[in-house]
């Protein structure tokens, strides 16, 4: 009778170890993060990646002429449509796209591009 219970204990232990090894192998298959999704799986745990629209702020370390604190801020940029040198009356390839639509209204009139600058006090510096 003792031999039968020892065999059943050994079999149940083997099945348990086999089950645990299979589940651990399944979890280890997801170590490589996927580049197309916004979640990463490492050792079976899900981590959500931070998504940010637009560009990241620049480092403003030593950019403000010894003024502290020097912080990165977003400022409106000036449109560069008037950068034509005198005497150049050639049509640019992008002039076709700059024309307003045939309806007469400008679809992008509220578009205001932003750029990064370093600010300290009331002064702005290039990063």
URGINOR-V578375 format. One record per helix or strand of 3 or more residues. SS is the DSSP state (A for helix, B for strand). FROM is the first residue (numbers start at 0). TO is the last residue. If there is no record, write none. Layout:
# URGINOR-V578375
SS_FROM_TO / SS_FROM_TO
This chain:
# URGINOR-V578375
A_1_27 / B_38_41 / B_44_47 / B_70_75 / A_94_97 / B_113_119 / B_122_124
